[in-house]
């Protein structure tokens, strides 16, 4: 099972994660959504991303991105753009223009929301199924995604807790995406990150 740690906004935490003996596959940064307390303003983002990603991949989290932000970040060392709220046609254009891999993020409340993934099969490298809460870490019924028939990597977000039996997610998903449950008083907590990385390594060692 792969891991994405999302909402990183400071150099100290990022250095710790990329230098960990068992780093996550993906690290996400909130690039254009100021409503999120994890939003990173461009100048700060530019500085943070100078840190060597080593084995991890950097992900730009983008909510309905416009041309301005896409042009602004095009030289930053992102491996993926995680895109919310654009059409398949718009995403296809971005993918081709910027030669970037795409995580299509779908917000889920019911079965019909899940089925929308079919419209993006031709443009997605990864599908992320998230809650409707965006920055609020709400949850949805994860059983809704059990019936997906896709050969793309599947990622799950939406109020996944550190105390959950993370092994259970392995049955329905390739990658879990965690942010809020790694925080204390709204800031990423390195001790919680260490616990998570240890748990993921243990799960993977058992398979």
PyMOL commands that set and color helices and strands:
alter all, ss='L'
color gray80, all
select helices_A, chain A and resi 11-19+42-48+67-73+88-98+111-120+134-136+142-145+166-171+180-182+190-205
alter helices_A, ss='H'
color red, helices_A
select strands_A, chain A and resi 2-5+26-30+57-63+80-84+101-108+126-131+153-156+175-178+183-184+187-188
alter strands_A, ss='S'
color yellow, strands_A
deselect
rebuild
show_as cartoon
